[in-house]
Amino acid sequence: MTAETSPLLRTVGIDGLLVSFGDRLDEAANRAALAFRAALEAEDWEGVTELSSSLVSTYLRFDPLALSHADLEARLRPLMASRDWREAPLPQGRRLHRIPTAYGGQLGPQLAEAAGLADMTEAQAVEALSSARVRVTALGFAPGQPYLGELPPVWNIPRQQALTPKVPKGALVLAIRQFVIFSVTAPTGWRHVGQTAAPLFRMGHARPFLLAPGDEVEFPALSETEFDRLAADPDGGVTSEVLS
């Protein structure tokens, strides 16, 4: 898919449609998916039961007893053609989160390896990663778990050839110009470069997921000693503010 041929509308089973704005992650395709989802939420069409966005697509689930694929497609296509969604403004209400992170050492055991692949020293890598601001492009894999990007091209490092058997909850991992923070303990093929104490999923909380697609995140560096003090902080040291 190219920018000239998108968006592309696909059928997903008997009760879903998928609108895609690219075939790989880039800033414009992700922007389009987020903006189009927000536009659909504003339309609030009767019979549409779920809206979500992925890296480059917006998904609609509908009640097939209330709507048919053809009915929904007839509504979608004019909206799809109404503007260049790849240049649309991002949705309102997004937040900026600063998540303190301990890089390297026992809490980020693969920082040196990732830095070497980026042709940096560990100190240069920490400076670059801790000063980057990235967007939550999507949530997936586990409750509240974010994919964040894109980092500068120097961080287009490959996944590992083999899985790391386990990284802890809160691990900050890196590959292919993206971060992921793990919301659960799990295996990964991405390199573990740092550790956060961010409470990504809070059962029963008014906002159960800390992060939402479209939010922006920074990962300021702190020492292992400072990180240990976060154990008593239910917010993991995270600060958040609404973006204008």
C-alpha positions as CSV (number, residue, x, y, z in Angstrom):
1,M,0.0,0.0,0.0
2,T,1.2,3.5,-0.8
3,A,0.1,6.9,0.5
4,E,-1.5,7.4,-2.9
5,T,-3.7,4.3,-2.7
6,S,-4.7,4.5,1.0
7,P,-7.0,4.3,2.8
8,L,-7.9,0.7,2.2
9,L,-11.2,-0.8,3.4
10,R,-11.3,-4.5,4.3
11,T,-13.9,-6.9,5.7
12,V,-13.1,-8.6,9.0
13,G,-15.5,-11.5,9.6
14,I,-19.2,-11.0,9.8
15,D,-19.2,-8.0,12.1
16,G,-16.0,-6.0,11.4
17,L,-14.4,-3.6,9.0
18,L,-10.8,-2.4,8.9
19,V,-9.7,0.9,7.4
20,S,-5.9,0.9,6.8
21,F,-3.7,3.9,6.0
22,G,-0.4,2.2,5.2
23,D,1.3,-1.2,5.1
24,R,4.0,-0.3,7.6
25,L,4.4,2.0,10.6
26,D,5.2,5.6,9.9
27,E,4.2,8.8,11.6
28,A,1.6,9.8,9.0
29,A,-0.1,6.4,8.9
30,N,-0.4,6.2,12.7
31,R,-1.7,9.8,12.8
32,A,-4.3,8.9,10.2
33,A,-5.5,5.8,12.2
34,L,-5.8,7.9,15.4
35,A,-7.5,10.8,13.7
36,F,-10.0,8.5,11.9
37,R,-10.9,6.7,15.0
38,A,-11.6,10.0,16.8
39,A,-13.8,11.1,13.9
40,L,-15.8,7.9,14.1
41,E,-16.2,8.3,17.8
42,A,-17.6,11.8,17.1
43,E,-20.0,10.4,14.5
44,D,-21.3,7.9,17.1
45,W,-23.1,5.8,14.5
46,E,-25.9,3.5,15.8
47,G,-25.0,-0.1,15.5
48,V,-21.2,0.4,15.8
49,T,-20.3,-1.4,19.0
50,E,-16.5,-1.0,19.1
51,L,-13.8,1.2,17.8
52,S,-10.1,0.7,18.1
53,S,-6.8,1.6,16.4
54,S,-3.6,-0.3,15.7
55,L,-0.3,1.0,14.3
56,V,-1.8,2.0,10.9
57,S,-5.5,1.0,10.9
58,T,-8.8,1.7,12.5
59,Y,-11.2,-1.2,13.3
60,L,-14.9,-1.0,13.6
61,R,-17.1,-3.8,15.1
62,F,-20.8,-3.6,14.4
63,D,-24.0,-5.4,15.2
64,P,-24.9,-7.3,12.0
65,L,-28.6,-7.3,13.1
66,A,-28.6,-3.5,13.0
67,L,-26.2,-2.9,10.1
68,S,-24.8,-4.7,7.1
69,H,-21.4,-4.5,5.7
70,A,-22.8,-2.6,2.7
71,D,-24.7,-0.1,5.0
72,L,-21.6,0.6,7.0
73,E,-19.3,0.8,3.9
74,A,-21.7,3.3,2.4
75,R,-21.2,5.6,5.4
76,L,-17.5,5.0,5.7
77,R,-16.4,5.7,2.2
78,P,-17.4,9.4,2.1
79,L,-15.7,9.9,5.5
80,M,-12.6,8.2,4.2
81,A,-12.5,10.5,1.2
82,S,-13.4,13.6,3.1
83,R,-9.8,14.6,3.8
84,D,-6.2,13.5,3.7
85,W,-6.2,11.7,7.0
86,R,-2.4,11.3,7.0
87,E,-2.2,15.1,7.5
88,A,-5.1,15.3,10.0
89,P,-4.6,16.9,13.4
90,L,-4.1,14.4,16.3
91,P,-7.1,14.0,18.6
92,Q,-7.8,16.3,21.5
93,G,-7.3,15.2,25.1
94,R,-4.0,13.5,24.6
95,R,-1.5,13.4,27.5
96,L,2.2,13.7,28.0
97,H,3.7,11.3,30.5
98,R,7.1,11.3,32.0
99,I,8.1,7.9,33.1
100,P,11.3,7.7,35.2
101,T,13.6,4.9,33.9
102,A,16.8,3.2,35.1
103,Y,18.9,2.4,32.2
104,G,21.6,-0.3,32.0
105,G,23.1,-2.3,34.8
106,Q,21.0,-5.1,36.2
107,L,17.8,-3.1,35.4
108,G,18.6,-2.7,31.7
109,P,21.0,-5.6,31.0
110,Q,21.0,-5.3,27.2
111,L,21.6,-1.5,27.0
112,A,25.3,-2.0,25.9
113,E,24.3,-4.4,23.2
114,A,21.6,-2.0,21.8
115,A,24.0,0.9,22.1
116,G,26.6,-1.0,20.1
117,L,24.1,-1.8,17.3
118,A,23.3,2.0,17.2
119,D,27.1,2.8,17.1
120,M,26.9,4.6,20.4
121,T,28.5,4.4,23.8
122,E,26.2,3.4,26.7
123,A,26.3,7.0,27.9
124,Q,25.4,8.4,24.5
125,A,22.5,5.8,24.3
126,V,21.1,6.9,27.7
127,E,21.3,10.5,26.7
128,A,19.5,9.8,23.4
129,L,16.8,7.5,24.8
130,S,16.1,9.6,27.9
131,S,15.6,12.8,25.8
132,A,13.4,11.2,23.1
133,R,9.7,11.9,23.0
134,V,7.6,9.2,21.5
135,R,4.0,8.6,20.7
136,V,1.9,5.7,22.0
137,T,1.1,4.2,18.5
138,A,-1.0,1.3,19.8
139,L,-1.8,-0.9,22.8
140,G,-1.6,-4.6,22.5
141,F,-0.3,-8.0,23.6
142,A,-1.2,-7.5,27.3
143,P,-3.6,-5.1,29.1
144,G,-2.4,-1.5,28.8
145,Q,0.9,-2.5,27.1
146,P,2.1,0.2,24.7
147,Y,4.0,0.3,21.5
148,L,5.8,3.7,21.3
149,G,7.6,5.3,18.4
150,E,9.1,6.2,16.2
151,L,12.7,6.7,17.5
152,P,15.3,8.2,15.2
153,P,16.6,6.0,12.4
154,V,19.8,5.1,14.3
155,W,17.5,2.9,16.5
156,N,16.3,0.8,13.6
157,I,18.0,-2.2,15.2
158,P,16.7,-5.7,14.6
159,R,15.0,-8.0,17.0
160,Q,17.1,-10.7,18.6
161,Q,17.7,-14.0,16.9
162,A,16.4,-15.8,20.0
163,L,13.9,-14.9,22.8
164,T,14.9,-13.6,26.1
165,P,13.0,-16.1,28.3
166,K,11.6,-13.5,30.7
167,V,11.7,-9.8,31.3
168,P,9.9,-8.3,34.3
169,K,6.8,-6.1,34.5
170,G,7.9,-2.5,33.7
171,A,10.8,-3.5,31.4
172,L,11.6,-1.0,28.7
173,V,12.6,-2.9,25.6
174,L,13.7,-1.7,22.2
175,A,13.8,-2.7,18.5
176,I,12.9,-1.4,15.0
177,R,12.7,2.2,16.1
178,Q,10.2,1.4,18.8
179,F,9.9,1.0,22.6
180,V,7.6,-1.3,24.4
181,I,7.0,-1.3,28.2
182,F,5.9,-4.7,29.5
183,S,2.8,-4.7,31.6
184,V,3.4,-8.3,32.6
185,T,6.3,-10.6,33.0
186,A,6.9,-12.2,29.6
187,P,9.5,-13.5,27.1
188,T,10.6,-11.1,24.3
189,G,12.8,-10.8,21.3
190,W,13.4,-7.1,21.9
191,R,16.4,-5.8,23.9
192,H,15.9,-4.9,27.5
193,V,17.5,-1.5,27.9
194,G,15.8,-0.1,31.1
195,Q,13.3,-0.5,33.8
196,T,10.3,1.5,34.8
197,A,7.8,1.3,37.7
198,A,4.9,2.6,35.6
199,P,1.5,1.1,36.6
200,L,0.3,0.4,33.1
201,F,-2.8,-1.5,34.1
202,R,-4.8,-0.5,37.3
203,M,-7.8,-2.8,37.9
204,G,-10.8,-0.8,39.2
205,H,-9.2,2.6,38.5
206,A,-11.2,5.3,36.8
207,R,-8.5,5.2,34.1
208,P,-7.4,1.6,34.1
209,F,-4.8,2.0,31.3
210,L,-2.2,4.6,32.2
211,L,-1.4,5.3,28.5
212,A,-3.8,5.7,25.5
213,P,-3.0,5.7,21.8
214,G,-1.9,9.1,20.8
215,D,-0.4,10.0,24.1
216,E,3.2,11.1,24.2
217,V,5.9,9.7,26.5
218,E,9.4,10.7,27.7
219,F,11.7,8.4,29.7
220,P,14.0,10.6,31.9
221,A,16.9,8.7,33.4
222,L,17.5,8.0,37.0
223,S,19.9,5.9,39.0
224,E,19.3,2.4,40.4
225,T,19.3,3.9,43.9
226,E,16.7,6.5,42.9
227,F,14.7,3.8,41.2
228,D,14.6,1.7,44.3
229,R,12.8,4.6,46.1
230,L,10.0,4.3,43.6
231,A,8.9,1.0,45.2
232,A,6.8,3.0,47.7
233,D,5.2,5.2,45.0
234,P,2.0,3.7,43.6
235,D,2.4,5.9,40.5
236,G,5.9,4.7,39.9
237,G,7.1,8.3,39.7
238,V,5.1,8.9,36.6
239,T,3.9,12.5,36.0
240,S,1.3,13.4,33.4
241,E,-0.2,16.5,31.9
242,V,-2.8,17.2,29.2
243,L,-1.3,18.3,25.9
244,S,-2.8,21.5,24.4
